[in-house]
């Protein structure tokens, strides 16, 4: 039993943590009122006029509304899960899909196909047009002959980001229950399966992952680790943005050589040269002024083509959670938050705000809390 003074100090400490958490939350996500304009056609405008405020695609509501609505007190142990009362807005989801198709066709743009290029062809990098690379024999051999997403359509899809918000979430089983699961940058899953799940249908791999996560394959041990991670994919799509920026071509070639030599069961895909600019163009047209879309936003934009209902996990670009507890940048390493740097190519807080607005409108579902808590809340609602 704590003495009265100690109780007051303990309460004050927890309140300070809550206040700090909400401060960071508001500072980065609600610093400006930005309308997310989704509807581009007259039909969309007609829809928004007849919709309520909660489903209005141009509504400008603050992200902070998704935080625990109760006033801070020392007996609060967890914020109310913001997804607990979520309802899917199929009409809005279809409108978004229709408008994205005006800028790109994810079924086509997910990968360059064999036959459109040949070995030796010169490619200009997307973000460094002055620099070029050549199509290698290995890359040509691994180009798909047809789109990995051809004729695919799924009822429920999960896109799993890599934020530390996933730790202790118990979201693994829920993630694995989806019809199609997309993961980012070859993140490890085995040792974190209770929180992030195991199922993978498509995973991205930036060339820098070979250096950051697998030490540039400098030894047989690191090669074996990399190979095992690829083998764990068991026929999934491995999406490699090989032509985005100069500097990763050697790492791409190492990966491709290992896949071919060891006959790894993966379906490689290499995004079209127009994909990133098309995705950025869509969001800019809708008044979302991103510098360069993150992998997560890219995957969401493409997933609208072949997924009816999209659920996002592990999207949280803040150093503290709503309760003021520290959140790791990635759930699997010790990187610190550096997205506020002026040199960063991404605008993660703005992306998060945009996705959160779409969550409130029912176009997608953004999971940022404990899945156990969410299940309990759903039982209470039922």
C-alpha positions in Angstrom: 0.0 0.0 0.0 1.5 3.3 -1.1 1.5 6.3 1.4 -0.7 9.2 0.3 2.2 11.3 -1.0 3.5 8.4 -3.1 0.0 7.8 -4.5 -0.2 11.4 -5.6 3.3 11.2 -7.2 2.4 7.9 -9.0 -0.8 9.4 -10.3 1.0 12.6 -11.4 3.5 10.5 -13.3 0.8 8.6 -15.2 -1.1 11.7 -16.0 2.1 13.3 -17.3 2.6 10.3 -19.6 -1.0 10.6 -20.9 -0.6 14.4 -21.5 2.7 13.9 -23.4 1.2 11.1 -25.5 -1.7 13.3 -26.5 0.6 16.2 -27.1 2.7 14.3 -29.7 -0.5 12.8 -31.1 -2.0 16.3 -31.7 1.2 18.0 -32.7 1.9 15.7 -35.6 -1.6 14.7 -36.8 -3.9 17.6 -36.1 -1.7 20.6 -36.7 -3.7 21.8 -39.6 -7.2 21.3 -40.9 -6.7 19.5 -44.3 -9.7 18.3 -46.2 -9.3 15.0 -47.8 -11.1 15.3 -51.1 -11.9 11.9 -52.4 -14.8 12.5 -54.8 -13.7 13.8 -58.2 -16.8 13.1 -60.3 -20.3 14.7 -60.3 -21.6 11.4 -59.1 -19.2 11.6 -56.2 -20.4 15.1 -55.4 -24.0 14.0 -55.5 -23.1 11.2 -53.0 -21.4 13.5 -50.6 -24.3 16.0 -50.6 -26.6 13.2 -49.5 -24.3 11.6 -47.0 -24.1 12.4 -43.3 -21.2 14.2 -41.8 -19.5 11.0 -40.7 -19.4 9.7 -44.3 -18.7 12.9 -46.1 -15.4 12.5 -48.0 -14.6 16.2 -47.7 -15.3 16.4 -44.0 -12.4 18.0 -42.1 -12.5 16.4 -38.6 -9.7 16.2 -36.2 -7.7 13.0 -35.8 -7.8 13.5 -32.1 -11.4 12.4 -32.0 -10.1 8.8 -32.4 -8.3 9.1 -29.0 -9.9 7.9 -25.8 -12.9 10.3 -25.2 -12.7 9.9 -21.4 -10.9 12.6 -19.4 -7.5 11.5 -18.0 -7.5 9.8 -14.7 -5.2 7.4 -12.9 -7.5 4.4 -13.4 -7.4 4.5 -17.2 -5.3 1.6 -18.4 -6.0 1.7 -22.1 -7.6 4.1 -24.6 -10.8 3.1 -26.2 -10.0 1.3 -29.4 -10.8 3.7 -32.2 -12.0 0.9 -34.5 -14.6 -0.5 -32.2 -17.6 1.3 -33.7 -16.3 1.2 -37.3 -18.7 0.5 -40.2 -17.6 -0.3 -43.7 -18.7 2.3 -46.3 -18.9 0.2 -49.4 -20.2 3.1 -51.5 -17.3 5.3 -50.7 -14.8 2.5 -51.1 -16.1 1.9 -54.6 -15.8 5.6 -55.4 -12.2 5.7 -54.3 -11.4 2.6 -56.4 -13.0 4.2 -59.4 -11.1 7.4 -59.0 -7.7 5.7 -58.4 -8.2 3.8 -61.7 -8.2 7.2 -63.5 -4.5 7.5 -62.5 -3.2 4.0 -62.5 -4.2 0.4 -62.9 -2.6 -1.6 -60.1 -3.1 -4.9 -61.9 -0.9 -3.6 -64.7 1.4 -1.3 -62.8 2.3 -3.7 -60.0 5.1 -5.1 -62.3 6.9 -4.7 -65.5 6.3 -7.8 -67.6 8.6 -10.0 -69.7 8.4 -9.0 -73.3 8.3 -5.2 -72.6 12.0 -5.2 -71.9 15.0 -7.3 -72.9 18.5 -7.9 -71.3 20.7 -4.9 -71.8 18.0 -2.4 -72.1 18.7 1.0 -70.4 16.4 2.2 -67.6 16.3 5.7 -66.1 15.7 5.7 -62.4 12.4 7.1 -61.3 13.8 9.6 -58.8 17.1 10.2 -60.5 16.5 10.6 -64.2 20.1 11.4 -64.9 21.2 8.0 -63.7 20.6 4.7 -65.6 20.9 1.0 -65.1 20.7 -2.0 -67.4 18.3 -4.9 -67.3 20.5 -7.8 -66.2 20.0 -11.4 -67.4 18.9 -12.4 -63.9 16.3 -9.7 -63.6 15.0 -10.5 -67.0 14.6 -14.2 -66.1 12.6 -13.2 -63.0 10.2 -10.8 -64.8 6.7 -12.2 -64.6 4.9 -13.1 -67.9 1.6 -11.9 -66.5 0.5 -9.6 -63.6 0.7 -11.3 -60.2 -2.6 -9.7 -59.5 -4.4 -10.7 -62.7 -8.1 -11.5 -62.1 -7.6 -11.4 -58.4 -10.3 -10.1 -56.1 -10.5 -10.5 -52.3 -13.2 -9.7 -49.8 -11.0 -8.7 -46.9 -7.3 -7.7 -47.1 -4.8 -6.7 -44.4 -1.8 -4.4 -45.0 0.7 -4.7 -42.2 3.0 -1.8 -41.5 6.0 -2.1 -39.3 5.4 0.3 -36.4 6.2 -0.7 -32.9 2.5 0.0 -32.1 2.0 -3.7 -33.1 4.0 -5.0 -30.1 1.7 -6.6 -27.4 -1.3 -6.0 -29.7 -2.2 -9.7 -30.0 -3.3 -8.9 -33.6 -1.6 -11.9 -35.2 -4.6 -14.2 -35.4 -6.8 -11.4 -36.7 -4.3 -10.4 -39.4 -4.0 -14.0 -40.5 -7.8 -14.3 -40.8 -7.8 -12.0 -43.8 -8.1 -13.3 -47.4 -5.0 -11.5 -48.6 -2.1 -10.2 -46.4 0.4 -7.6 -47.6 3.6 -6.9 -45.6 6.3 -4.3 -46.0 10.1 -4.5 -46.4 10.5 -8.2 -45.6 9.9 -7.6 -41.9 10.4 -10.7 -39.7 7.3 -12.5 -38.6 8.2 -15.8 -36.9 9.3 -14.4 -33.6 6.5 -11.8 -33.5 3.7 -13.9 -34.8 1.3 -13.4 -31.9 1.3 -9.7 -32.7 1.9 -9.5 -36.5 0.7 -12.9 -37.7 2.4 -15.2 -40.2 0.4 -15.2 -43.4 1.9 -13.4 -46.3 0.6 -13.1 -49.9 2.7 -10.1 -51.0 5.7 -8.6 -49.4 7.8 -5.6 -50.5 11.6 -5.5 -50.4 13.4 -2.2 -50.8 17.0 -2.8 -51.9 18.2 -1.2 -48.7 16.7 -4.0 -46.7 19.5 -6.3 -47.9 21.9 -3.9 -46.2 19.9 -3.0 -43.1 18.4 -6.3 -42.1 20.9 -8.8 -43.7 24.3 -7.0 -43.4 24.8 -6.9 -47.2 25.1 -10.7 -47.2 28.7 -10.4 -46.1 28.9 -13.9 -44.7 27.4 -17.3 -45.3 25.4 -16.9 -42.1 23.7 -13.7 -43.4 23.1 -15.3 -46.8 21.5 -18.3 -45.0 19.3 -15.9 -43.0 18.2 -14.1 -46.1 17.5 -17.3 -48.0 15.4 -18.6 -45.1 13.3 -15.5 -45.0 12.7 -15.8 -48.7 11.8 -19.5 -48.4 9.3 -18.7 -45.6 7.3 -16.7 -48.2 6.3 -20.0 -49.9 5.1 -18.8 -53.2 4.1 -15.3 -52.2 4.7 -12.2 -54.4 8.1 -10.5 -53.7 7.7 -6.9 -54.8 11.1 -5.3 -55.5 11.2 -1.6 -56.4 14.5 -2.0 -58.4 14.3 1.2 -60.5 13.4 3.9 -57.9 16.8 5.4 -57.1 20.4 4.7 -57.9 22.5 2.8 -55.3 20.6 -0.4 -54.8 21.3 -2.2 -58.1 24.0 -4.4 -56.7 21.9 -5.5 -53.7 19.0 -6.3 -56.1 21.3 -8.4 -58.2 22.6 -10.3 -55.1 19.0 -11.1 -54.1 18.0 -12.2 -57.6 21.1 -14.5 -58.0 20.3 -16.3 -54.7 16.7 -16.8 -55.7 17.7 -18.3 -59.0 20.6 -20.4 -57.7 18.6 -21.9 -54.9 15.3 -22.1 -56.8 13.4 -20.1 -54.1 9.6 -20.4 -54.4 8.7 -16.7 -54.8 6.9 -14.8 -57.5 9.0 -11.7 -58.2 7.5 -8.4 -59.3 9.1 -5.1 -60.3 6.9 -2.0 -60.2 6.3 -0.1 -63.4 8.3 3.1 -63.9 5.1 5.2 -63.8 3.6 3.8 -60.6 5.0 6.1 -57.9 4.3 9.3 -59.9 0.8 8.0 -60.7 0.1 7.3 -57.0 1.5 10.7 -55.9 -0.6 12.4 -58.6 -3.8 10.8 -57.3 -3.2 12.0 -53.7 -2.0 15.5 -54.8 -5.1 15.9 -56.9 -7.1 15.1 -53.7 -5.3 17.8 -51.8 -2.9 15.4 -49.9 0.5 17.1 -50.4 2.9 14.2 -49.9 6.5 14.4 -51.1 6.9 10.7 -51.8 4.4 8.0 -50.9 5.5 5.5 -48.3 5.4 1.8 -49.0 2.3 1.6 -46.9 0.4 4.2 -48.8 1.5 2.7 -52.1 0.2 -0.7 -51.0 -3.2 0.8 -49.9 -3.6 2.6 -53.1 -2.9 -0.5 -55.1 -5.0 -2.8 -52.9 -8.1 -0.8 -53.7 -8.0 -2.5 -57.1 -8.4 -6.0 -55.9 -9.6 -5.8 -52.3 -13.2 -4.8 -51.2 -12.5 -4.1 -47.5 -9.0 -3.0 -46.5 -7.6 -3.2 -42.9 -4.4 -1.5 -41.9 -2.2 -2.6 -39.0 1.1 -1.2 -37.8 0.5 2.3 -39.1 1.6 4.7 -36.3 4.2 7.4 -37.1 4.6 8.8 -33.5 7.1 8.2 -30.7 4.4 7.8 -28.1 1.1 6.0 -28.1 -2.1 7.8 -26.9 -1.3 6.7 -23.3 2.2 8.3 -23.4 4.1 5.1 -23.7 7.1 4.9 -26.0 6.6 3.3 -29.3 9.4 1.8 -31.4 9.9 2.9 -34.9 9.8 -0.7 -36.1 8.5 -3.5 -34.0 11.6 -5.6 -34.7 14.5 -3.2 -34.2 15.6 -0.2 -32.1 15.5 2.6 -34.7 14.5 6.0 -33.5 11.9 8.4 -35.1 13.5 10.5 -37.8 10.6 11.2 -40.1 10.5 14.9 -39.1 13.8 15.5 -40.8 13.5 18.0 -43.6 15.6 15.6 -45.7 13.1 12.7 -45.3 11.3 11.8 -48.6 8.1 10.9 -46.7 5.4 12.8 -44.8 4.2 10.1 -42.5 2.1 12.2 -40.1 0.1 13.6 -43.0 -0.4 10.2 -44.5 -1.6 8.9 -41.2 -4.0 11.8 -40.8 -5.3 11.0 -44.3 -5.8 7.3 -43.6 -7.4 8.2 -40.2 -9.9 10.4 -42.0 -10.7 7.6 -44.4 -11.1 5.3 -41.4 -13.7 7.6 -39.9 -15.5 7.7 -43.2 -15.6 3.9 -43.4 -13.5 3.6 -46.5 -10.8 1.6 -44.7 -10.2 0.3 -41.2 -7.2 1.5 -39.2 -6.2 -0.7 -36.3 -4.0 1.1 -33.7 -4.8 -0.7 -30.5 -5.0 -4.1 -28.9 -6.9 -6.6 -31.0 -7.9 -8.4 -27.7 -9.4 -5.1 -26.5 -11.2 -4.7 -29.8 -12.7 -8.2 -29.6 -13.9 -7.5 -26.1 -15.5 -4.2 -27.2 -17.3 -6.0 -30.1 -18.7 -8.5 -27.6 -20.0 -5.7 -25.5 -21.6 -4.0 -28.5 -23.2 -7.3 -29.5 
